Amino acid sequence: MKLLVCVSKTPDTTAKIAFTNGNTEFDSAGVQYIMNPYDEWYALVRALELKEAAGGTVTIINVGTSDNDTVIRKGLAIGADEAVRIDADPKSAYFVAKQIAAYAIDKSFDIVFTGKETIDFNGSEVGSMIAEALDLPFISYATNLEMDGSSAKISRDIEGGTEVAQIDGAFVLSASKGLAEQRIPNMKGIMMAKRKPLNVIPPVDVAEHAVVVNYELPPAKQSVKLIDPDNMTELVRLLHEEAKVI
Amino acid sequence: MVLVIAEHQKGKFKKATFETITYGAKTAELLNTTCTALVLGQAEGIDNLGTYGASKVMQVNSDHLTSFDSQVYAATIANAAKELGAKVVVINHSTTGKSLLGRLAVRLEAGSVSGVNSLPSLDEGFKVNKNVFSGKAVATFEIKSDVKVLSLMGNSIPPEEMGAAVGVEALNVEVPTPKVKVLEVKTVDGIVPLPEAELVVSAGRGMKDPGNWGIIDELAGVLGATTACSRPVADAGWRPHHEHVGQTGVAILPNLYIAAGISGAIQHLAGVNRSKVIVVINKDPEAPFFKAADYGVVGDLFEVVPKLTEAIKAFKAS
């Protein structure tokens, strides 16, 4: 199988969120960057498992500058065979998806994986955009994927439940929790990753239709109002009269 | 014209769809144009959609729309948008909407913003806000393209009965043949799914044992709330996976979130910090969750939760 896994670089889940340059840019000072967890833990690992079971190759792809190479090397250390970085500083999901689609369009990948969303923009758009640009079916929020030859059986999260679908032929999938279990790269993997190919290719021209013009932090939360544990009637009164939520 | 996709599940419209129609109607007012609701496939209560602000309701019927294939749905919506000359397309920020938004952006060569939480501002270009960094910040996006596609975060604006019921018009557009074969749809009936819930009661490791959940179910029962849980208890198999709220689970924004026996790790907060009001019950006064809470009760949840249930019963009876 020929598998493509799209990986993104995001601030660590515990990173301090602050902005700079007149609140137009994320302040990366002192921020630790990681591979987007949904891309790493679920999408990449499930792709590796499929390759281990049926043979093939796993390529990881990232749209970004050379600052992203550490994160890409981690993907190689976990087990991807090769990596591609499209050398650009993307400003929108549309730009990223169009770049990846332009790379993938003549390569006949069996499955293109993304994470269900990135933990910075929480957009959940790139997978769906790639699918449209490649004219392929798309399954979002996949929690299970089993292959039977070229036929895939996929479970996905829907509101209040699960949907199970079958696709024969190539498709794009966004990975949710449950699709696979996180793998920690071992020393051998880290050593081998240094010798695996990381091909840097130039971007294609894409218009940026929707870009961030300003960031704002939410107003600081008022400090908690403590209620006597023996007076739950008071809590109910506050929820009704003050907070007006019941 | 603003085109709103009136999403339904198993032929039923839910509150999130009414919110999206109201959002579309208000956006249309700002743009000095009209709002049309589009229904794909068969559903109950289509006549009613005008009530929430759509001045026109249209329906595409096809055997190809009986189960969900994002490729088919997106192509149909894009065909309708082109046919009707839509400048803004709005869909629910649901699992369905999320799998359509990107496709529509590509098909319509449109700028898209997913999970918008406020009406557009038109002072300088077309700008919308959405939560980013798992609710830790708000970003303002400017959309520069002629056609714009938005998904509306649930519970961001209330549905308003701002219009009148209108008749349904059939719309004939091309609907492609599905490639995705849906084998099974499993939903839990009778409870409001977490992403749509207004009231949520959640519990974590402080419950000590899965056999102790009766008090949580009872509190949720008297409130009419949906139950949720933290990651450790879902991972341990104490509670079903679909109840897990947090960074890797479901992100929710109810009006009221009651958390019992959850310490409030940053990954948990990332999924719940958009709740309007947070009540934290924990015996550890140092639990980090108290910093994110509006109301806190420092005490043993096995005593506090039943007392709260009784107090709510008394309130409901009064």
Chai-1 contact restraints between the chains, C-beta under 6 A:
chainA,res_idxA,chainB,res_idxB,connection_type,confidence,min_distance_angstrom,max_distance_angstrom,comment,restraint_id
A,T13,B,Q267,contact,1.0,0.0,6.0,A-B,restraint_1
A,T14,B,I266,contact,1.0,0.0,6.0,A-B,restraint_2
A,I17,B,F133,contact,1.0,0.0,6.0,A-B,restraint_3
A,I17,B,K136,contact,1.0,0.0,6.0,A-B,restraint_4
A,I17,B,A137,contact,1.0,0.0,6.0,A-B,restraint_5
A,Y94,B,A105,contact,1.0,0.0,6.0,A-B,restraint_6
A,D120,B,F133,contact,1.0,0.0,6.0,A-B,restraint_7
A,F121,B,V132,contact,1.0,0.0,6.0,A-B,restraint_8
A,G123,B,S114,contact,1.0,0.0,6.0,A-B,restraint_9
A,S124,B,K98,contact,1.0,0.0,6.0,A-B,restraint_10
A,S124,B,S114,contact,1.0,0.0,6.0,A-B,restraint_11
A,E125,B,L101,contact,1.0,0.0,6.0,A-B,restraint_12
A,E125,B,G102,contact,1.0,0.0,6.0,A-B,restraint_13
A,E125,B,S114,contact,1.0,0.0,6.0,A-B,restraint_14
A,S128,B,S99,contact,1.0,0.0,6.0,A-B,restraint_15
A,S128,B,G102,contact,1.0,0.0,6.0,A-B,restraint_16
A,S128,B,R103,contact,1.0,0.0,6.0,A-B,restraint_17
A,M129,B,G102,contact,1.0,0.0,6.0,A-B,restraint_18
A,M129,B,V106,contact,1.0,0.0,6.0,A-B,restraint_19
A,E132,B,R103,contact,1.0,0.0,6.0,A-B,restraint_20
A,E132,B,V106,contact,1.0,0.0,6.0,A-B,restraint_21
A,E132,B,R107,contact,1.0,0.0,6.0,A-B,restraint_22
A,A133,B,V106,contact,1.0,0.0,6.0,A-B,restraint_23
A,P137,B,Q71,contact,1.0,0.0,6.0,A-B,restraint_24
A,P137,B,K179,contact,1.0,0.0,6.0,A-B,restraint_25
A,P137,B,V180,contact,1.0,0.0,6.0,A-B,restraint_26
A,F138,B,S70,contact,1.0,0.0,6.0,A-B,restraint_27
A,F138,B,S99,contact,1.0,0.0,6.0,A-B,restraint_28
A,S140,B,K98,contact,1.0,0.0,6.0,A-B,restraint_29
A,S140,B,S99,contact,1.0,0.0,6.0,A-B,restraint_30
A,Y141,B,T95,contact,1.0,0.0,6.0,A-B,restraint_31
A,I158,B,T95,contact,1.0,0.0,6.0,A-B,restraint_32
A,E159,B,S94,contact,1.0,0.0,6.0,A-B,restraint_33
A,E159,B,P193,contact,1.0,0.0,6.0,A-B,restraint_34
A,E159,B,P195,contact,1.0,0.0,6.0,A-B,restraint_35
A,G160,B,T187,contact,1.0,0.0,6.0,A-B,restraint_36
A,G160,B,V188,contact,1.0,0.0,6.0,A-B,restraint_37
A,G160,B,P193,contact,1.0,0.0,6.0,A-B,restraint_38
A,G161,B,K186,contact,1.0,0.0,6.0,A-B,restraint_39
A,G161,B,T187,contact,1.0,0.0,6.0,A-B,restraint_40
A,G161,B,V188,contact,1.0,0.0,6.0,A-B,restraint_41
A,T162,B,K186,contact,1.0,0.0,6.0,A-B,restraint_42
A,E163,B,V185,contact,1.0,0.0,6.0,A-B,restraint_43
A,V164,B,L183,contact,1.0,0.0,6.0,A-B,restraint_44
A,V164,B,E184,contact,1.0,0.0,6.0,A-B,restraint_45
A,A165,B,V180,contact,1.0,0.0,6.0,A-B,restraint_46
A,A165,B,V182,contact,1.0,0.0,6.0,A-B,restraint_47
A,Q166,B,K181,contact,1.0,0.0,6.0,A-B,restraint_48
A,Q166,B,L183,contact,1.0,0.0,6.0,A-B,restraint_49
A,I167,B,V180,contact,1.0,0.0,6.0,A-B,restraint_50
A,K177,B,T248,contact,1.0,0.0,6.0,A-B,restraint_51
A,H209,B,G111,contact,1.0,0.0,6.0,A-B,restraint_52
A,H209,B,K144,contact,1.0,0.0,6.0,A-B,restraint_53
A,H209,B,S145,contact,1.0,0.0,6.0,A-B,restraint_54
A,A210,B,G111,contact,1.0,0.0,6.0,A-B,restraint_55
A,A210,B,S112,contact,1.0,0.0,6.0,A-B,restraint_56
A,A210,B,V113,contact,1.0,0.0,6.0,A-B,restraint_57
A,A210,B,F141,contact,1.0,0.0,6.0,A-B,restraint_58
A,A210,B,I143,contact,1.0,0.0,6.0,A-B,restraint_59
A,V212,B,A139,contact,1.0,0.0,6.0,A-B,restraint_60
A,V212,B,F141,contact,1.0,0.0,6.0,A-B,restraint_61
A,V213,B,T140,contact,1.0,0.0,6.0,A-B,restraint_62
A,V213,B,E142,contact,1.0,0.0,6.0,A-B,restraint_63
A,N214,B,T140,contact,1.0,0.0,6.0,A-B,restraint_64
A,Y215,B,A137,contact,1.0,0.0,6.0,A-B,restraint_65
A,Y215,B,A139,contact,1.0,0.0,6.0,A-B,restraint_66
A,E216,B,V138,contact,1.0,0.0,6.0,A-B,restraint_67
A,L217,B,A137,contact,1.0,0.0,6.0,A-B,restraint_68
A,V224,B,F290,contact,1.0,0.0,6.0,A-B,restraint_69
A,V224,B,A293,contact,1.0,0.0,6.0,A-B,restraint_70
A,V224,B,G296,contact,1.0,0.0,6.0,A-B,restraint_71
A,K225,B,Y295,contact,1.0,0.0,6.0,A-B,restraint_72
A,L226,B,G296,contact,1.0,0.0,6.0,A-B,restraint_73
A,I227,B,Y295,contact,1.0,0.0,6.0,A-B,restraint_74
A,I227,B,V297,contact,1.0,0.0,6.0,A-B,restraint_75
A,P229,B,V297,contact,1.0,0.0,6.0,A-B,restraint_76
A,P229,B,G299,contact,1.0,0.0,6.0,A-B,restraint_77
A,P229,B,V304,contact,1.0,0.0,6.0,A-B,restraint_78
A,M232,B,K307,contact,1.0,0.0,6.0,A-B,restraint_79
A,M232,B,L308,contact,1.0,0.0,6.0,A-B,restraint_80
A,M232,B,A311,contact,1.0,0.0,6.0,A-B,restraint_81
A,T233,B,A311,contact,1.0,0.0,6.0,A-B,restraint_82
A,V236,B,A311,contact,1.0,0.0,6.0,A-B,restraint_83
A,V236,B,I312,contact,1.0,0.0,6.0,A-B,restraint_84
A,V236,B,F315,contact,1.0,0.0,6.0,A-B,restraint_85
A,A243,B,V277,contact,1.0,0.0,6.0,A-B,restraint_86
A,V245,B,N255,contact,1.0,0.0,6.0,A-B,restraint_87
A,V245,B,L256,contact,1.0,0.0,6.0,A-B,restraint_88
A,V245,B,V277,contact,1.0,0.0,6.0,A-B,restraint_89
